[in-house]
């Protein structure tokens, strides 16, 4: 009886101790970890990872907070890279413009060279204008604000008019050939978005084509699916870099020197514009033979 009474008196103590241990492991310690994590996030340390792997409400809360921190950290990195690239692309032409104008003002430029310097300033100004325009375009393609205006129009006519916009600015004497399967090809889409995508694809083809080369623009339709292709015979894109060309500010030339006029935003605009159209863009490219960008969407 004495032994039995001792056992009975000890059992509540063991039970209380067990519950205390369980409380410490499953509630107190995880909550302390969550508190520490929120303090770290508050300090801006979004790289801090929560060390909780329970399969319960606290565990799911920890996983949600951890995921949120990862996403915010990626956004922060992207913002820093975005601002760094913008600063670089604005600083370079502004420095050039300032230097040439100061040289003209202080008279160190010979009179016969002034027109050459003015043309360089105009070239750099055009770079700034294009960069600003592309940044504004990307901002307009924000999924939270974009509003599509769907109409029915002739895609062949849009391509012709888009090509005409390059006639006065292209100095490479490049020929753009039209290969249209039919006289007209009516589509149901947002014409302004289509024009923007086509403009950047043609601009990209011209940029990487040599003087006096040929660019081919083709349209066709198969079973209600529209295909628009822009094919150049330029330098081509290495296979290992083909997935990166859609990133904002990405340039194949890592030195950022060969294509001084480019902003690295054109193909990013193509990607976002195509996505909002419900279309996809395919790329085929071979080094030193050229690239073909193909826009595909349902009619």
C-alpha positions in Angstrom: 0.0 0.0 0.0 2.8 2.3 0.9 4.5 1.6 -2.5 1.2 2.2 -4.2 0.7 5.5 -2.5 4.2 6.6 -3.5 3.5 5.7 -7.1 0.3 7.6 -7.1 1.9 10.7 -5.6 4.8 10.5 -8.1 2.6 10.1 -11.2 1.2 13.7 -11.1 4.8 14.9 -10.8 6.0 12.9 -13.8 3.0 14.1 -15.7 3.6 17.7 -14.8 7.2 17.4 -15.7 6.4 15.7 -19.1 3.9 18.5 -19.9 6.5 21.1 -18.9 9.1 19.5 -21.2 6.5 19.3 -24.1 5.6 22.9 -23.5 9.2 24.0 -23.6 9.9 22.0 -26.8 6.8 22.7 -28.8 5.7 26.1 -27.6 8.1 28.1 -25.5 11.3 27.5 -27.6 9.5 27.9 -31.0 7.9 31.2 -29.9 11.3 32.5 -28.7 12.6 31.5 -32.1 9.8 33.4 -33.9 10.4 36.4 -31.6 14.1 36.4 -32.5 13.3 36.1 -36.2 10.9 39.0 -36.2 13.5 41.1 -34.3 16.1 40.2 -37.0 13.7 41.1 -39.8 13.0 44.4 -38.0 16.7 45.1 -38.1 16.8 44.4 -41.8 18.4 41.0 -41.6 16.2 39.2 -44.1 18.8 36.5 -44.6 17.9 35.1 -41.1 16.4 31.6 -41.4 13.9 30.3 -38.8 15.0 27.0 -37.2 11.5 25.5 -36.7 10.4 22.4 -38.5 7.3 21.3 -36.6 4.3 20.0 -38.5 1.7 22.1 -36.6 0.3 25.6 -36.5 3.5 27.1 -35.1 5.6 25.2 -37.7 3.3 26.5 -40.5 3.6 30.0 -39.2 7.3 29.7 -39.1 7.4 28.4 -42.7 5.2 31.4 -43.9 7.4 33.9 -42.1 10.6 32.3 -43.5 9.1 32.3 -47.1 8.1 36.0 -46.7 11.6 36.9 -45.6 13.2 35.1 -48.6 10.9 36.9 -51.0 11.5 40.3 -49.4 15.3 39.6 -49.5 15.1 38.8 -53.2 13.1 41.9 -53.8 15.7 43.9 -51.9 18.5 42.4 -53.9 16.7 43.1 -57.2 16.0 46.7 -56.2 19.6 47.3 -55.3 20.7 45.8 -58.6 18.1 47.7 -60.5 19.2 51.0 -59.0 22.8 50.2 -59.5 22.2 49.5 -63.2 20.0 52.6 -63.7 22.7 54.7 -62.0 25.4 53.3 -64.3 23.3 53.8 -67.5 22.4 57.4 -66.6 25.8 58.4 -65.3 27.7 57.3 -68.4 25.9 59.5 -71.0 25.5 62.4 -68.5 29.2 62.5 -67.9 29.9 62.4 -71.6 27.4 65.2 -72.3 28.8 67.4 -69.5 32.4 66.8 -70.7 31.8 67.6 -74.4 29.6 70.7 -73.6 32.3 72.1 -71.2 34.9 71.5 -73.9 32.8 73.5 -76.4 32.1 76.2 -73.9 35.8 76.8 -72.8 36.9 76.9 -76.5 39.2 73.9 -76.3 37.4 72.3 -79.2 38.5 73.5 -82.7 35.7 75.1 -84.7 35.8 72.3 -87.3 35.2 69.7 -84.6 32.2 71.4 -83.0 29.6 69.6 -85.2 31.2 66.3 -84.4 31.0 67.0 -80.6 27.4 68.2 -81.0 26.5 64.9 -82.8 28.0 62.9 -79.9 26.0 64.9 -77.4 22.8 64.3 -79.4 23.7 60.5 -79.5 24.1 60.4 -75.7 20.9 62.4 -75.3 19.1 59.8 -77.4 20.4 57.1 -75.1 18.9 58.9 -72.1 15.6 59.4 -73.9 15.4 55.7 -74.8 16.4 54.5 -71.3 13.8 56.8 -69.7 11.1 55.6 -72.2 11.9 51.9 -71.6 11.8 52.3 -67.8 8.4 54.0 -68.1 7.2 51.2 -70.4 8.2 48.6 -67.9 6.5 50.5 -65.1 3.3 50.5 -67.3 3.6 46.8 -67.6 3.1 46.3 -63.9 0.5 43.5 -63.5 -1.3 45.6 -60.9 -1.9 48.5 -63.3 -1.8 47.2 -66.8 -5.1 47.4 -68.7 -5.4 45.7 -72.1 -7.5 47.3 -74.8 -8.6 44.4 -77.0 -9.5 45.2 -80.6 -9.5 43.4 -83.9 -6.8 44.6 -86.3 -4.5 43.5 -89.2 -1.2 42.3 -87.7 0.5 42.6 -91.1 -0.4 46.3 -91.3 1.0 46.8 -87.8 4.3 45.1 -88.8 4.6 47.3 -91.9 4.1 50.5 -89.9 6.5 49.4 -87.2 9.2 48.7 -89.7 8.7 52.2 -91.3 9.6 53.8 -88.0 13.1 52.6 -88.4 13.7 53.9 -91.9 14.9 57.3 -90.7 17.0 56.2 -87.7 18.8 53.1 -89.0 22.2 54.0 -90.3 23.4 50.4 -91.1 21.6 50.3 -94.5 19.8 47.1 -93.3 17.1 45.6 -95.5 14.0 44.3 -93.8 12.1 41.8 -95.9 8.5 41.0 -95.3 7.3 37.5 -95.8 3.5 37.5 -95.2 1.5 34.4 -95.7 -1.6 36.4 -96.7 -2.4 40.0 -97.6 -4.1 40.5 -94.2 -4.1 38.6 -91.0 -6.7 39.7 -88.6 -6.0 39.2 -84.8 -7.8 39.9 -81.6 -5.4 41.5 -79.1 -4.1 44.8 -77.7 -2.6 46.6 -80.6 -0.4 49.0 -78.6 1.2 46.0 -76.7 1.8 44.2 -80.0 3.5 47.3 -81.5 5.7 47.6 -78.4 6.8 44.0 -78.6 7.4 44.1 -82.3 9.3 47.4 -82.1 11.7 46.0 -79.5 12.2 42.7 -81.4 13.1 44.6 -84.6 15.3 47.1 -82.7 17.1 44.2 -81.1 17.6 42.5 -84.6 19.0 45.7 -86.0 21.3 46.3 -83.1 23.1 42.9 -83.5 23.1 42.8 -87.3 26.0 43.9 -89.4 25.9 46.7 -92.1 24.0 45.8 -95.3 22.5 42.6 -93.9 18.9 41.4 -94.1 16.3 41.0 -91.5 13.2 38.9 -92.2 9.8 39.6 -90.7 7.3 36.7 -91.2 3.7 36.1 -90.3 1.6 33.0 -90.6 -1.4 31.2 -89.1 -2.0 27.6 -88.3 -5.3 26.3 -86.8 -6.1 29.6 -85.1 -2.6 30.2 -83.8 -0.7 33.2 -85.1 3.1 33.1 -85.6 5.2 36.3 -86.0 8.9 35.9 -86.5 11.8 38.4 -86.6 14.9 36.8 -88.0 18.4 38.4 -88.2 21.7 37.1 -89.5 23.7 38.7 -86.8 26.2 37.5 -84.1 23.8 35.1 -82.4 23.4 34.3 -78.7 25.4 31.7 -76.8 23.2 28.9 -75.5 24.3 29.4 -71.9 23.1 33.0 -72.1 19.8 32.6 -73.8 17.8 32.4 -70.6 19.4 35.5 -69.2 18.6 37.9 -72.1 15.1 38.5 -70.7 16.4 40.0 -67.5 16.3 43.7 -67.0 19.5 45.5 -67.9 21.2 42.2 -69.0 23.7 42.7 -71.8 25.5 39.9 -73.5 28.7 42.0 -73.6 29.6 42.0 -69.9 31.9 45.0 -70.4 28.8 47.0 -71.5 31.0 48.7 -74.0 30.2 47.3 -77.5 26.6 48.2 -77.5 26.8 51.7 -75.9 23.3 52.8 -77.1 21.5 49.7 -75.7 19.7 49.8 -72.4 19.4 46.1 -71.7 15.6 46.6 -71.3 14.2 45.8 -74.7 13.9 42.1 -74.4 12.5 42.4 -70.9 9.8 44.6 -72.3 9.2 41.9 -75.0 8.9 39.2 -72.3 6.4 41.2 -70.1 4.4 42.4 -73.1 4.0 38.9 -74.5 2.9 37.6 -71.1 0.2 40.2 -70.8 -1.0 39.3 -74.4 -1.3 35.7 -73.3 1.5 34.9 -75.9 4.9 33.2 -75.6 8.2 34.1 -77.2 10.5 31.4 -78.6 14.2 31.9 -79.5 16.4 30.0 -81.9 19.9 31.2 -82.2 23.2 30.1 -83.6 26.5 31.8 -83.1 27.6 33.9 -86.1 24.5 32.9 -88.0 21.8 34.9 -86.3 18.7 34.7 -84.1 15.0 34.1 -84.7 12.5 35.4 -82.1 9.0 34.0 -82.7 5.9 35.4 -81.1 3.1 32.9 -80.8 -0.5 33.4 -79.5 -4.0 32.3 -80.1 -5.9 34.3 -82.7 
